[in-house]
Structures are given as C-alpha cells and as structure tokens.
Amino acid sequence: CRGEEHEVSLVWSLTSGKKSVVFDNVEVHSSESRQSVFEFSWSRDNQHVYKIVANAAGGGERQYDLHVDGQSYFDMPKVYELGTPNA
C-alpha cells in the first residue's frame, strides 16, 4: 500500500533569513532569523510527526532532510521497492 501523498515546501531566503514551511498548501511555520541551521517539527491531526532539518551550506552534512515519525526521507523505501521483502 502506498499510503498518502503530501507536499512539503521550505522557502528560505539566505539574504533576509525569512523561512516558510508549507504543508499541503497550508503554511505551518514562518520566521525570520539568520542562523545557518533550520529545524522545525510539527504534527498533523496528531497522526504523524514531521521534521525539517536544513543547512545553509552543505559542508559534509545533507543540506536538507525531512523526517516522518523519526525516519529520514532518504532512508524510506522508494516507490519501486514497495511491496518487496526488504522494503
């Protein structure tokens, strides 16, 4: 089963420090600071916990990541892996 699809967008102006997180066309965060690392967590209907981590400069770390219930997007099964024994 594929589950549900959602859209998450992070808009971050490195010049002004303004940040906006939009989840399924609803802004869930807006702030302004010039820190080089951004982290924000939220929940929707208390079903899942989402977390965005972004770095202004990659520098050996991933520049961005999205976690769902503590699991990194990069560690999630790909669509073609769904339903296979190792997924």
C-alpha positions in Angstrom: 0.0 0.0 0.0 1.4 3.4 -0.9 -0.4 5.3 1.9 -1.0 9.0 1.5 0.9 11.6 -0.5 1.7 15.0 0.9 3.6 18.1 -0.2 6.1 19.9 2.0 7.8 23.1 0.8 10.6 25.0 2.5 11.3 28.5 1.2 14.4 30.0 2.8 15.9 33.4 1.9 19.6 33.3 3.0 19.8 37.0 2.5 16.9 38.1 4.8 16.7 34.9 6.9 13.0 34.6 6.2 11.7 31.0 6.3 8.3 29.5 5.4 7.2 25.9 5.7 4.1 24.9 3.8 2.4 21.5 4.2 -0.4 20.6 1.8 -0.9 24.2 0.8 -1.1 25.4 4.4 1.6 27.5 6.0 2.7 25.7 9.2 5.7 27.9 10.0 7.0 31.4 9.3 10.0 33.0 10.9 13.0 35.3 10.3 16.5 34.7 11.7 19.9 34.5 10.2 21.0 31.2 11.7 22.8 28.7 9.4 20.8 25.7 10.5 17.0 25.5 10.5 14.9 22.8 12.3 11.2 22.7 12.6 8.8 19.9 13.7 5.0 19.8 13.5 2.2 17.3 13.6 -1.0 17.0 11.6 -4.0 15.6 13.4 -1.7 14.0 15.9 -1.1 11.1 13.5 2.4 11.7 12.3 5.3 14.0 13.4 7.2 15.7 10.6 10.6 17.4 11.0 12.6 19.5 8.5 16.3 20.0 9.0 18.1 22.3 6.6 21.7 23.7 6.5 22.5 26.9 4.7 25.8 25.3 3.5 26.0 21.5 3.0 29.6 21.2 4.4 29.7 17.4 4.7 26.1 17.1 6.0 23.0 16.8 3.9 21.8 20.2 3.1 18.2 19.2 3.9 16.2 16.3 5.2 12.6 15.5 6.0 11.8 13.1 8.8 8.4 11.4 9.2 7.9 9.8 12.6 11.7 9.9 13.1 12.6 8.2 9.8 14.6 10.2 7.3 13.2 10.7 3.8 16.5 9.3 2.4 16.0 6.0 4.3 12.4 5.4 3.2 11.6 2.8 0.6 11.4 4.1 -3.0 8.1 3.6 -4.8 9.5 0.7 -6.9 10.6 -1.0 -3.6 7.1 -1.0 -2.0 5.8 -4.5 -1.5 9.2 -6.2 -1.8 10.5 -8.2 1.2 13.4 -5.8 2.0 11.3 -2.6 1.9 
